[in-house]
């Protein structure tokens, strides 16, 4: 899941410290355009969120960048 939908995406090619909320929104829209189900998008988002949460816990430079996103549940 992570390799295909996160690492293999434009978002995955972006250094963590450069990821902005708009990039995450664009990534979610891209997954939706690809026709991925709500549950697949939710799982990919959960993995992405866990990666950023781990970075925050280790006091990474991204800690100030990660707001509390709500996953869109639109079909």
Protein Blocks (a to p, Z undefined) as FASTA:
>chain_A
ZZmmmmmpmklmpcfklpcfklmmmmmmmmmmnopafklmmmmmmmmmmmmmmmmmnopa
klmmmccddddfbZZ
